[in-house]
Amino acid sequence: MAINLYSQVQVMPKNGSGVSITADIPLRFLSGKSGDRTVPVSGELLRPLQLAAEATLKHVGSNNDALQVNVECEIPVAAGLGSSASITVAIISAVAKSKGIELSRKKIFQLAFVPENFLHGKPSGVDQATCIYGSMIQFSRPSNVKTLRPKKDPVLLVCDTGIHHSTRTLVGGVVQKSKKEKTDFRSYLAKVREISSGVAKSLREGDHEDLGTLMYQNHELLRKIGVSHPKLDHLVEAARRAGALGAKLTGAGGGGCMIALSRSTTARDRIARVLRREGGTPYKISMDTEGVESWPA
């Protein structure tokens, strides 16, 4: 599900040659401090952003152009919320628009694999697909992305553990574990696929009680697979005690964020207060229905 935390990108021509990137993220996402001050991002984090811009320029036949790309991101980084996909999708759309070209969503999806492969190794594509199409999607492979229309929108919150991670490292650990525990892993993955189908059915029918049960089951399977973290487990259990219908980690795990399903906005506020007391940073979120958008300056 695409949520209402965003990346914004501005593209301008510049003197000289090549692509220059500046990227700011709120200070609180790096240090847990409050306030809206931002800090610049540099070094290795900028390389995939540059790759996104360069791949787009090459596709539109303007790879010799000089551009200044400014990025602002309000999504916690390395927290399992698809911040890198959000930024790269926005860059691709904005760079193309700066050249007077409106890329199809399918083409943006294809180009987004260039920086995402650099950053994550072999990503599934689900993060960029969600950012591009918006709303809810059901994803099994890059060639099979379906829009999922819930009977009623779930009331959700996101809670950040403050423990950030590398998706590439986590995936590598899971691969090693899967080789050692082949039989168990086949069983876990079969159950995950079954749960995913059940989640889609629950959303279409508006059965949030069942949806919550499946979320708890999924978290337990992800814990067995080895991608959870003690703080994630603690926050999931704290949400359960506070009355959440369901809760689970989101993203690659190993820290990052969990999500909790509530009966109402009042219940969500109560759960958020509990999770904050337990050391998490909750965000009250809603579904974004538009996906990626671009406008001329």
N, C-alpha and C positions, 0 to 999 in steps of 0.2 A: 504494500500500500504506500503510495506517495503521500508524504506529510507536508505540513505547512512550515517547514524550515527550508530556507532557500540559499542558493548561490546566485550572485549577480555579477555579470561580466560586462565591461565596457571596452570596446575596441576602437582605436584611433590610429590614423597614419602617423608615422614619425620620420624624422630625418635619419639618414644612415642606412643600415641594412639589418636584416634578420628580425626576429621576434623578441621583444622584451616583455617579461612578465613581472607584475607586482601582485602580491596576494596578501590580504589581511584577514585575520580571524579574531573574534573577540577574545580578549585576554583571559576571561573566566574559563574558556575551554582548555587553556594550557595550564593554568595554575589554580583553578577552582575559585578565583576571586570574582566578586560581583562587579557590575559596572559594564559600560559599553565601550570602553577603550579597546583599541585593537593593537595587535603587534604584527610586524611583517614576517612573512614566511620566506625562508631562503634555502639554498642548497638543494639537496636531493629532492625535496618536496616539489620544487618548481619544474624539474625535468619532465615529468609526465604532462604537465600543463603546456609546456613548450611543444612537446610532441603532438598534443591535440591540435594546437594552432597550426603547426607546420604541416601535419597530415591534411588538414582542411584546405590550406592554401594550395597544396599540391593537387588536391582533388579538383579545385575550382580553376586551376591553371594560373595561379598568381603566386607561385612559390618564391619569386624574387622580390616580392613586396616587403616593405619594412612596416612593422606594426607594433604599437604599444597596447598590451592587454592588461587591464586592471581587474582584479578579482576581489570580491568581498564574499565571505562565506559565513553564514550564521549556524552552520551545522557542526556539532562536535566532531573533531577529527579523530581518526583511529578508534572509533567508538561503535562501529557496526551499523552506522546509519547511512552509509553510501555517500559520504562527503566527497570522495575522490570522483565517483561517477557523476555526482551532481555538478561538480565544477567542470569536468571535462566535457560533459554534454552541453553545458552552457557556453563554454568556449567555442566548441565546434559550431553551434548554432549562430553565435554572435560574429565569429570571424567570417562565416559564409554570408551573413546578412550585411556585413560591412562591405562586401564585394557585390552587393545587390542580388545575391542568390538565396533563395529560400529552399533549403535542403528538405527532402522528404524525411519523415521520422525513421524510415527503414535505413536510409543512407547515414543519418546521424548515428544510428545504432551500430552500423558497420564500422564507421570511423572511430567510434569510442573504444573499440577493441584495441586500437594502437596504444594509447596511453595506459589503458587498464591492464593489458598484457605486460607492459613494462613494470607496472606497479605491483600486480598480484600474481604474476606467473601465468596461470590459465584460468581466468575468471569465467564463471558460468554465463555472465551477461545479464543476470537478473537485476543487478543494481542500475545499470544504465537503461535497461528497458523500462523499469519503474519510473525513473526520472523523466524519460522521454514521453511515455504515454500517459502518465498520471493516473489518478483514481486507483483502482485495484486491478491487478493482473494475475493470471494463473500462468506460471512459467515452468516448462519442463526442459526446453532446449531453445537455442536462439531462433530456430525456425518455427517454433510453436509458442507464440505469445498470444494469450486470449484475454480479453477484457472480462472481468468478473463484476457483476452488478449485484451488490448486496441488497437484501430486502429492506434493511435499515442499517445505518452506519453504526459501527461499534464505537463505544466510548472508551478511548484508550489514553494511556499516558506512557511516556518513555522515561526511564530512569537511568542515569549514567552512573556507573560505579566509580568513575574517575581513574580506572585502570585501563590504559590504552595499549594497543597491541599492533602487531603486523599480521595481516591476513595471510601473506605468503608463508610466514613461519608457522602459523597455526595449521594451515592446510597441510604443510609438509609433515608436521607431527601426527596428524590424523592418518595420512597415507602410511606412515611407518607402523602406527598402531593397527591399522586395518590388515597389514601383511602378517602381523603376529597373531591376530585374533580373527581369522578369516570367517569362521562359522558364525561367531557372535555378530560380526559386522554385517554379514548378509542378512541376518535376522533383524538387526536394528534398522537397516536401510529399508527393508521390506515394510516394517512397521511405520517408518517415517513417511513412505509413499502412501500407505493406507491412511495415516493421519491427515496428510495434505489433501487427499480427496475428500475426507470427512469435513475438513475445515471449509473447503469450497461449498460443500452441500449445506453446512450450517449457516454460512453467510448468505447464500441464496434464499434460504428458508427463514432467516432472521432468528435462528435458534441460538441465542448467545450463551445459554446454559451449557449446551453441548459444545459450543465453540471453546468456552473456558476450560472444560474438562480436557479437550483435545490439546489445548495449549500446555496444560500441566503435564500431560502424558509426553508431549514432544520435548519439553524441557528435561524430563527424566531420561529420555533416550539420548538427548544431546550430552547430558552429564555422563552417561555410560560410554558414549563414543569418545569422550575426552576433551570436549571443547568448552566446557563450562569453567567456572572459577568459584572458589569458596564465597566470595562476596556476591557473585551473581546468585548462587544458591541461597544465600542468606536473604537477599532482597526479594527473591521469588517467594520464599517462605514467609517473609514479613508481609508481603502483599496478600498472600493467602489468609494469614491471620487477620488482616485488616478488612477482609471481605471481598477481595477481588474474585471475579468469576474465573479468571485464568491469568497466568503469568508465565513468561518464558524469556530466555535470552534471545537476542536478535543479532544478526550478523554472524561473523566468524567465531564469536565467543572469546574465551580467554580473558575476559574483562569486558570493557565496552558497556553496552546498554542491555537492559531488559525492558520488556513491555508488559503492561498489566491491563486487563479488560475489566471494566466497571459496569455496574448496573445503571448508573446515572452519573450526571456531572457532580452531584452532591457527594456520592460515594467516591468518585474519582478524587475530589478535593481532600477527603478524609484519608484515602490511601496515599496521596502525595505527601501529606503531612507526616504520616508514619514512615514513609520511605526516606524522607529528609532527616528525620530523627535517627534513622538507622544508618546514616552516612551516605545516602545516595543524593543525586541532584535530579529531581523530577522536572519534566517538561510536559505541560498539558498540550496535546497536539490534536489536530484534526486532519481529515483527508484533503489533499490537493487534487482537484479534478481537471486541471488544465494541462499538466505536463510542461514540457519545455516551450518557451515562447521567446520571440525576439522582435525588436522594433528598431527602425532606423533612428539614428541620433537626432 
